[in-house]
Amino acid sequence: MNPEVSSNKPSRQPAPAFPLPQPRHAARLPTGLAPEDWARIRQAAYALPQVLVPADLDDGSDESLDRLGCIQISKAAGGGRPSRWLLPAHIPVALAQLDATPLANTLRSQMQQRLHQLESLGLRREGLVFTRLCVHPITLAHQGWRIDLSHRVPVPEGPVWSFFRDGDTAALRHALGQAPEYSYKAELALHLNHLVARSEALVNEAQLASLLPRLQAECGVPMPFDDLKAALTRAQDRWEQQVEEQDTLASLGRELAFQGYPDSFDAARKLGRKVTLYLGPPNSGKTHAAFERLAQALDGAYLAPLRLLALEGRDRLVGRGVPCSLLTGEENVPAADARVVSSTIEMVNTRDVVDVAVIDEAQMIFDDSRGWAWTQAIVGVPARELIIIGSAYAAPAIERLLQLCGEKPERRSFERKQHVQLMPAPVPMTHLHAGDAVVAFSRRDVLMLRDQISQNGHAVSVIYGALPPEVRRREAERFAVGASDVLVATDAIGMGLNLPIRRVLFSTLTKFDGIGDRELSVSEVHQIAGRAGRYGLHDEGFVSVLKEAEADALKTLRALLPKEPRAPRDFKASVAPNWRHVQTISQRMGVNKLYAVLSIFMQQLRLDDAHFAVAELEQMLELAEMLDRNAGTLPLQERFRYAQAPVDARLPMLVEQFESWATHHARTGQAGQPHFLDEYDQHGRLDRMEQALRICTLWLWLDLRFPGVYGYVEEVIDLRGRLNDGIERQLKGKKALWQRRGR
């Protein structure tokens, strides 16, 4: 054999006696350690309490354990298993542990149990040292206040390892002995007494009581003495700041006069208003009587719940020869020599005195999202004579509100000229007659019913919330004059629309309320069913359900109809912020973020708990946060105007348009080009045209509040008119609508 070839072959090394991930650690092994003992430790490393992992140290690294002289037993592995290490001095302790508690399937759970017992005794491992939690009381000079101070002291590890071996708690307690005193007890007591004495000079005793929990919270966390002193000082500083803020908020609450909310409307309070409640069910003539009085007034205001009813109110008055202007969220249409303004209720004028004002559908004060507008109008409209139209069940709540104004209203009750009769059986869809109104509770269901009823040869009008008021009005007129013989509508028909309906037929007795499906309330059933049998057109009215409704629908209707509607229990009138509230909070609290101002209004101010509550303003808060972020350079008052815009947060497209315009306004002083003018026309899908109308409405609303910033009003109104025509054309057509996209 060639010796050179033979010498180049790799030599076979003997297997190491101690297999280690890092061979250099062999020098750290104690002399005399048997390979089989090291194998025992390696096999039980996952359960031995003496074994360390990187997470046991503050920086959590292998390098730190290596620098401390530990021996690596195993490397980290997949699945999150950490590397494992052992101090050389703990090898004999680990072997003694295995002698006392041999390796078995129960070893790990046994060691975990003993670890929990240690923790219950206040003992824990911190790096390489075991420490003991000690708690000592400190009594302060002020009224014997007691602070329990927590601190940790190192303990010898020998008794702890013994406990891991035998589990003898009593022996461990005995070995540890009494807890040592805190080294800085006197210095800490002096510091605490100084902080409390400083606070005594600032506040009253009731306020001072809230300082103790803050000091206790800091002393309950073991930390070095200097750190604890600094933490206590910071806690006292934060407490003083909070007390100061609470005093400011209390003063602010008084200044905003929530407990005397009606007194914040000076013009109305100075008048000594004559107030009359016109109470009665639908079709009882109460609205007609109110308009008769308004038509005779020197000047006045009609406040409607919907733009459609504001339009109808304007036309009623003009038909009586009374010049009347129109004011809604998106339009201001002044009339020459106008004596009356017909407006949506949110547009109420609380500054200028009028002779007569009429507030319609006052039971809407119970509405979660819009009730604040009725609170504001009832309390704040400056009319010498105020007429409030509503359902009788709302009267007590309205009267309580007026009594807070120092006013005692009179009641005038109206009775239906004919009663609505419950039919004995459901009505099949194939047995509908002229003058029938079918009620559903979603756009999709309205369009589906329209399509199905049309197939039976009926001309159908439809009314639902997403339709623009102009189209709803045209659809109602088609039904009123007989151009269509069946009406399919949502509960929008229950809101003041006067239509020649003979029978109201529910397609369902449940509706989705934004959270889930629920049964209709008694007041909803009465409001809708009350539209049957218009006086002077039909001698009587009937109500039932479609045969295609759910099986127990008629039973439910039969149970709800005889019941009287009731006001919500423990009702409190909702209050929304106006500019005076926002300005005052901003100035007094030194806050310029609209979101922060509204949050203070909603969450921190104490309102008059007996009578008022904060309105639901979640959508306004969402818009405020966006405006602060993207349009923060706009003055606070302009951001507040923007936050009141009719932006449905459930429609991302509308929110994006709004955000773009407001951001552009903040950066350039102009809203920018209304690109939607080129993106939509009257030939699109029904849902797309409805979407475009929402954009038009929002643009016009903003233009009315930011003159010179938006513009293009004629073009937007022209598009709105063409869209209205396009929607009406589709609704009058014969094509099915509900199965098309955007249903």
Secondary structure, 3 states (H helix, E strand, C coil): CCHHHHHHCCCCCCCCCCCCCCHHHHHHCCCCCCHHHHHHHHHHCCCCCCCECHHHCCCCCHHHHHHCCCEEEECCECCCECCEEECHHHHHHHHHHHHHCCCCCCHHHHHHHHHHHHHHCCEEEECCEEEEEEEEEEECCCCCCEEEEEEEEEECHHHHHHHHHHCCHHHHHHHHCCCCCCCCHHHHHHHHHHHHHHHHCCCCHHHHCCHHHHHHHHHCCCCCHHHHHHHHHHHHHHHHHHHHHHHHHHHHHHHHCCCCHHHHCHHHHCCCCEEEEEECCCCCCHHHHHHHHHHCCCCEEEEECCHHHHHHHHHHHHHCCCCEEEEECCEEECCCCCCEEEEEHHHCCCCCCEEEEEECCHHHHHCCCCHHHHHHHHHHCCEEEEEEEECHHHHHHHHHHHHHCCCCCEEEECCCCCCEEECCCCECHHHCCCCEEEECCCHHHHHHHHHHHHHCCCCEEEECCCCCHHHHHHHHHHHHCCCCCEEEECHHHHCCCCCCECEEEECCCEEECCCCEEECCHHHHHHHHCCECCCCCCCCEEEEEECCCCCCHHHHHHHHCCCCCCCCCCCCEEECCCHHHHHHHHHHHCCCCHHHHHHHHHHHCCCCCCCEEECCCHHHHHHHHHHHHHCCCCCHHHHHHHHCCCCCCCCHHHHHHHHHHHHHHHHHCCCCCCCHHHHCCCCCCHHHHHHHHHHHHHHHHHHHHCCCCCCCHHHHHHHHHHHHHHHHHHHHCCCCCCCCCCC
